[in-house]
Amino acid sequence: MVTEAKIKANNASNKRNTTTVLLRLNYNTDADILKKLGQVDSKMGYIKALIREDLKKEKRKARRQQ
């Protein structure tokens, strides 16, 4: 059983170190995205990996332009 102190400590840590990003998807216009997200093990991990890959591409592109 998790103690009240542990819950309080976790909440404080989350407040200091994390943020929440809300993504609203439409069942009709975003059906393809919803289907893909339903197929992955971790939605958060999948989205973060896609963003990091995009950041790498941008960094490579910027280096080539220098």
Secondary structure, DSSP 8 states (H G I E B T S, - for coil): ---HHHHHHHHHHHHHH---------TTTTHHHHHHHHHSS-HHHHHHHHHHHHHHHHHHHHHHH-
